[in-house]
């Protein structure tokens, strides 16, 4: 309900993009390019574009995440699994989400902090996947994507913007609903990434004021979260 005078006024709408948009997201584009090239390598190695089978792709066999392989010393899988995908739809939706989130977050917070959040989220997602589904192959950038969503929520709140008004809260809720209702989705990877990205953003943006530490120290503490995720993954495996 609005009075006639107010009805003639234009209401300023604040979206997530208008709240934190900025310059060029170089790392975002690089990550999308790397994922695309790796996926082409998967297809060349025998993986199915439809996602029904990994085929004989050595990239998936040597880079996918599974507890037994990590236990044997294949620690690189904690990272490489985040650049592999199970089919065309899998990589399309992940890269579309990365493009949306990256083009908003990276210019606003800087490439270094964006990179820290991304890789902490990826490693935390691997940790979560090993806890929930240790015996299954897990691939995909979804853990990192969920981490970026959690980080964007923290950044918006830090800048005085209600995440629900930006649509981000609804987007996270919808993705969580899909995570728990659709089969063959890594619940541990998604939840682990969401927690990791949120914690990383809290350290980076709330830590300097709450802990009275300079931003470079906050960056180191954020990186320590990634190290902790790696240690936890190895312990679980």
C-alpha positions in Angstrom: 0.0 0.0 0.0 1.5 3.4 -1.0 0.1 6.9 -0.9 -0.3 8.7 -4.3 2.8 10.8 -3.6 5.0 7.8 -2.9 3.5 5.9 -5.9 5.0 8.5 -8.3 8.5 8.0 -6.8 10.9 5.5 -8.2 12.1 2.9 -5.6 15.8 2.2 -5.6 16.3 -1.6 -5.9 19.5 -3.0 -4.4 20.4 -6.4 -5.8 23.5 -8.5 -5.1 25.1 -7.3 -8.3 24.5 -3.6 -7.7 25.7 -4.0 -4.1 29.1 -5.5 -4.8 29.9 -5.2 -8.5 33.2 -3.9 -9.7 36.0 -4.5 -12.3 37.2 -7.5 -14.3 37.0 -11.0 -12.7 40.2 -12.4 -14.2 40.5 -15.4 -12.0 36.9 -16.3 -12.5 37.4 -16.5 -16.3 40.6 -18.5 -15.8 38.8 -21.1 -13.6 36.0 -21.5 -16.1 38.6 -21.9 -18.9 40.5 -24.6 -16.9 37.4 -26.5 -16.1 36.3 -26.4 -19.7 39.7 -27.6 -21.0 39.8 -30.4 -18.4 36.2 -31.5 -19.4 37.3 -31.7 -23.1 40.2 -33.9 -21.9 37.7 -36.2 -20.1 35.6 -36.5 -23.3 38.7 -37.3 -25.3 39.6 -40.0 -22.8 36.3 -41.8 -23.1 34.0 -40.1 -20.6 30.4 -39.7 -21.6 29.0 -36.2 -22.3 25.7 -37.3 -20.9 27.2 -38.2 -17.6 26.2 -41.8 -17.6 29.8 -43.2 -17.5 33.3 -42.0 -16.9 34.5 -44.5 -19.5 38.2 -45.1 -19.6 39.1 -41.5 -19.0 42.5 -41.4 -17.1 41.7 -37.9 -16.0 38.8 -39.1 -13.9 40.4 -42.3 -12.8 43.6 -40.5 -11.7 41.9 -37.2 -10.5 38.5 -38.2 -9.0 38.1 -38.2 -5.2 37.8 -41.4 -3.3 39.0 -42.2 0.2 41.0 -45.3 -0.6 43.0 -43.4 -3.2 43.7 -40.5 -0.8 44.7 -43.1 1.9 47.3 -44.5 -0.6 48.9 -41.0 -0.9 47.0 -39.5 -3.9 46.6 -36.2 -2.0 46.3 -34.2 -5.3 42.8 -35.7 -5.7 41.5 -33.3 -3.0 42.1 -30.5 -5.6 41.9 -32.1 -9.0 38.4 -33.6 -8.3 37.1 -30.1 -8.2 38.0 -29.5 -11.8 36.4 -32.7 -13.2 32.8 -33.1 -14.1 30.3 -35.9 -14.7 28.7 -34.8 -18.0 27.8 -31.7 -19.9 24.9 -30.6 -17.7 27.1 -30.9 -14.6 29.8 -28.6 -15.9 27.3 -26.2 -17.5 25.4 -25.5 -14.4 28.5 -25.3 -12.3 30.3 -22.9 -14.7 27.1 -20.8 -15.0 27.0 -20.4 -11.3 30.7 -19.7 -11.1 30.3 -17.0 -13.7 27.4 -15.3 -11.9 29.1 -15.4 -8.5 32.6 -14.7 -9.7 31.7 -11.7 -11.7 30.1 -10.2 -8.6 32.5 -11.3 -5.9 36.0 -11.2 -7.4 35.9 -7.5 -8.5 34.4 -6.5 -5.1 36.8 -8.4 -2.8 39.9 -8.7 -5.0 41.5 -11.6 -6.8 43.6 -12.8 -3.9 40.8 -13.1 -1.4 38.5 -14.5 -4.0 41.1 -17.2 -4.8 41.5 -18.0 -1.1 37.8 -18.4 -0.6 37.5 -20.5 -3.8 40.2 -23.0 -2.9 39.3 -23.2 0.8 35.7 -24.0 -0.3 37.0 -26.6 -2.8 39.1 -28.3 -0.1 36.4 -28.1 2.5 34.0 -29.7 -0.1 36.5 -32.6 -0.6 36.6 -33.0 3.2 32.8 -33.2 3.4 32.6 -35.6 0.5 35.1 -38.0 2.2 33.1 -37.9 5.4 29.7 -38.6 3.8 30.6 -40.8 0.8 34.2 -42.1 1.2 33.8 -45.1 -1.1 32.3 -43.3 -4.1 34.1 -41.2 -6.8 33.3 -37.6 -6.3 33.9 -34.9 -9.0 32.8 -31.4 -9.6 33.3 -27.8 -8.7 30.0 -27.7 -6.7 31.8 -27.6 -3.3 33.6 -24.4 -4.4 30.4 -23.0 -5.9 28.5 -23.5 -2.6 31.4 -21.9 -0.8 31.2 -18.8 -3.0 27.5 -18.6 -2.2 28.2 -18.7 1.5 30.9 -16.1 1.1 28.7 -13.8 -0.9 26.1 -13.9 1.9 28.8 -12.9 4.4 30.0 -10.1 2.1 26.5 -8.7 1.6 25.8 -8.7 5.4 29.2 -7.1 6.0 28.2 -4.3 3.6 24.8 -3.8 5.2 22.7 -5.5 2.6 20.0 -8.0 3.4 20.8 -11.2 1.5 17.1 -12.0 1.2 16.5 -8.8 -0.6 19.2 -9.6 -3.1 17.8 -13.1 -3.9 20.9 -14.8 -2.7 19.2 -16.4 0.4 16.5 -17.9 -1.9 19.1 -19.2 -4.3 21.1 -20.9 -1.5 17.9 -22.4 -0.1 16.8 -23.8 -3.5 20.2 -25.3 -4.1 20.2 -26.9 -0.7 16.8 -28.4 -1.4 18.0 -29.9 -4.7 21.1 -31.2 -2.9 18.9 -33.3 -0.5 16.2 -34.4 -3.0 18.1 -35.4 -6.1 20.1 -38.6 -6.2 23.8 -38.8 -7.2 24.6 -35.3 -5.7 27.4 -35.0 -3.2 25.7 -33.8 0.0 28.9 -33.8 1.9 30.7 -31.9 -0.9 28.0 -29.2 -1.0 27.6 -28.7 2.7 31.4 -28.9 3.3 32.0 -26.3 0.6 29.2 -24.0 2.0 30.7 -24.2 5.5 34.2 -23.7 4.3 33.4 -20.7 2.1 31.3 -19.0 4.8 34.1 -19.5 7.4 36.7 -18.2 5.0 34.7 -15.0 4.3 34.0 -14.5 8.0 37.8 -14.7 8.7 38.6 -12.3 5.9 35.8 -9.7 6.4 34.8 -10.0 10.1 38.2 -11.1 11.5 40.1 -7.9 11.1 37.6 -6.0 13.3 36.7 -8.7 15.8 40.2 -10.0 16.3 42.0 -6.7 15.7 44.4 -8.2 13.1 45.6 -6.7 9.9 44.2 -8.0 6.6 47.4 -9.9 5.6 47.1 -11.9 8.8 43.4 -12.6 8.0 44.6 -14.0 4.6 47.0 -16.3 6.4 44.3 -17.5 8.8 42.0 -18.1 5.8 44.7 -20.2 4.1 45.0 -22.1 7.4 41.4 -23.2 7.0 42.3 -24.9 3.7 45.3 -26.6 5.4 43.0 -27.8 8.1 40.6 -29.2 5.5 43.5 -31.1 3.9 44.6 -32.5 7.2 41.0 -33.5 8.1 40.6 -35.2 4.7 43.8 -37.3 5.1 42.7 -38.3 8.6 39.3 -39.3 7.5 40.7 -41.3 4.5 
